[in-house]
Amino acid sequence: MKARFLIPIGLFLVLVVFLALGLQHDPREIPSPLVDKPAPQFKVAQLIAEDKTFSPQDMKGQVWMLNVWASWCVACRVEHPLLMEIGKSKAVPLIGLDYKDTRPAALKFLSQHGDPYTLAIVDTDGRVGIDFGVYGVPETFIIDKQGVIRHKQIGPITEEALQKTIMPLIEKLKKS
């Protein structure tokens, strides 16, 4: 009879342990299977010069950031001032991937809020985002000189993430 009560208590304790372990993880630190793998290859139109294209091959030999954003994204507006700082500092080429958006809306957004990007490109149908495993916007990728993804930031870039993770990694990758 006592064993009958021990089984539910044991299951409850196991559940509590799993819950406690899960609560210790930052939900923005979802491991990406693409980190330490070559960035997906694509060729898409530029946002402003729509007759020109961009491909990751164009960045070979450079450390660069790919920021996935959209004009309809509220969180993108939150991180935009930090992107403006990165763009002004010219510390790293910043490529903006306008995700599932319209060209007029994206151009209006950049006109109103400023254009931090070295170059902005268009992913109207979301295929490039899918290849990069984008969960939602914004997301930012750090890509090394060989075209390998070295970091994925899910959600808006914060001042803390920029100072403690992103910029130190960029500086390290530039030296290697």
C-alpha positions in Angstrom: 0.0 0.0 0.0 2.9 2.4 0.8 4.5 1.7 -2.6 1.3 2.9 -4.3 1.9 6.4 -2.8 5.6 6.4 -3.5 5.3 6.1 -7.2 3.3 9.4 -7.7 5.6 11.2 -5.3 8.6 9.9 -7.1 7.2 11.0 -10.5 6.3 14.4 -9.0 9.9 14.9 -7.8 11.4 13.9 -11.2 9.0 16.5 -12.8 10.1 19.2 -10.3 13.8 18.5 -11.1 13.2 18.8 -14.9 11.3 22.0 -14.4 14.0 23.5 -12.2 16.7 22.6 -14.7 14.6 24.1 -17.5 14.1 27.4 -15.6 17.8 27.9 -15.4 18.2 28.4 -19.1 17.9 31.7 -21.0 15.1 31.2 -23.6 17.1 33.5 -26.0 20.0 31.0 -26.0 18.4 28.4 -28.2 21.3 26.4 -29.6 21.5 26.8 -33.4 22.6 23.8 -35.4 24.1 26.3 -37.9 26.7 27.7 -35.5 30.2 26.6 -36.6 28.9 25.6 -40.0 29.1 27.5 -43.3 26.5 30.1 -43.8 23.8 29.1 -46.3 24.5 30.4 -49.8 21.9 32.6 -51.5 21.7 35.5 -54.0 19.1 38.1 -53.5 18.3 41.7 -54.6 19.5 44.7 -52.7 16.8 46.8 -51.0 17.9 50.2 -52.3 19.6 49.3 -55.6 17.1 46.6 -56.6 18.9 45.9 -59.9 22.0 44.7 -57.9 22.3 41.5 -55.9 24.1 40.3 -52.8 25.6 36.9 -51.9 27.6 35.8 -48.8 30.4 35.1 -51.3 30.7 38.9 -51.6 31.8 39.0 -48.0 34.6 36.3 -48.2 37.6 37.4 -46.2 35.6 39.7 -43.9 34.0 39.3 -40.6 30.4 40.5 -40.9 27.0 40.6 -39.3 23.7 39.6 -40.8 20.7 41.2 -39.1 17.3 39.8 -39.9 14.7 42.6 -39.5 11.3 43.8 -40.9 9.4 47.1 -40.9 6.4 45.4 -39.2 8.6 44.0 -36.3 8.2 45.8 -33.0 11.3 44.3 -31.4 13.3 45.5 -34.4 12.5 49.0 -33.4 13.8 48.3 -29.9 17.2 47.2 -31.2 17.5 49.8 -34.0 19.3 52.4 -32.0 22.1 49.9 -31.2 22.3 48.9 -34.8 22.7 52.6 -35.7 25.6 52.8 -33.2 27.2 49.7 -34.9 26.7 51.2 -38.3 28.2 54.5 -37.4 31.2 52.9 -35.7 31.9 50.9 -38.9 33.4 48.2 -36.6 32.0 45.5 -38.8 30.0 45.4 -42.1 26.3 45.2 -41.1 24.1 43.5 -43.7 20.4 43.9 -43.1 18.1 41.1 -44.4 14.6 42.5 -44.7 12.4 39.5 -43.9 8.9 38.8 -45.4 8.3 42.5 -45.9 7.5 44.8 -48.8 10.1 47.0 -50.4 8.1 50.3 -49.9 7.5 49.5 -46.2 11.2 48.7 -45.6 12.4 51.8 -47.4 10.0 53.9 -45.3 11.2 52.3 -42.1 14.8 53.1 -42.9 13.9 56.6 -44.0 12.1 57.3 -40.7 14.5 55.5 -38.3 17.8 55.8 -40.1 19.8 53.2 -42.1 22.5 51.5 -40.1 23.3 48.9 -42.8 26.3 48.7 -45.0 23.9 47.1 -47.3 20.3 46.0 -47.0 18.9 43.0 -48.9 15.4 41.6 -49.5 14.0 38.2 -48.5 10.3 38.8 -49.5 9.3 35.1 -49.5 11.4 34.2 -46.4 13.5 31.5 -48.1 16.8 32.9 -47.0 15.4 33.2 -43.4 14.3 29.5 -43.5 17.8 28.5 -44.7 19.3 30.4 -41.7 16.8 28.7 -39.3 15.2 32.0 -38.4 12.6 31.6 -35.6 11.4 35.2 -35.9 12.7 38.7 -36.2 15.0 40.1 -35.2 17.9 37.7 -35.3 21.5 38.4 -35.9 24.3 36.2 -37.1 28.1 36.8 -36.8 29.9 35.3 -39.8 33.7 34.8 -40.0 36.2 35.5 -42.8 35.6 31.9 -44.2 31.9 32.3 -44.3 31.2 30.2 -41.1 28.4 31.3 -38.7 30.1 31.8 -35.3 27.2 33.3 -33.3 23.4 33.6 -33.4 21.6 36.2 -31.4 17.9 35.5 -31.1 15.8 38.5 -30.4 16.9 42.1 -30.2 20.5 42.9 -29.6 20.9 44.4 -26.1 23.7 46.6 -24.9 24.9 43.8 -22.6 25.0 41.3 -25.5 26.8 43.8 -27.7 29.5 44.6 -25.1 30.0 41.1 -23.6 29.5 38.8 -26.5 29.1 40.3 -29.9 31.9 42.9 -30.1 34.5 40.7 -28.3 33.7 37.9 -30.7 34.0 40.2 -33.8 37.4 41.5 -32.6 38.6 37.9 -31.9 37.5 36.8 -35.4 39.1 39.8 -37.1 42.5 38.8 -35.6 42.3 35.2 -36.7 
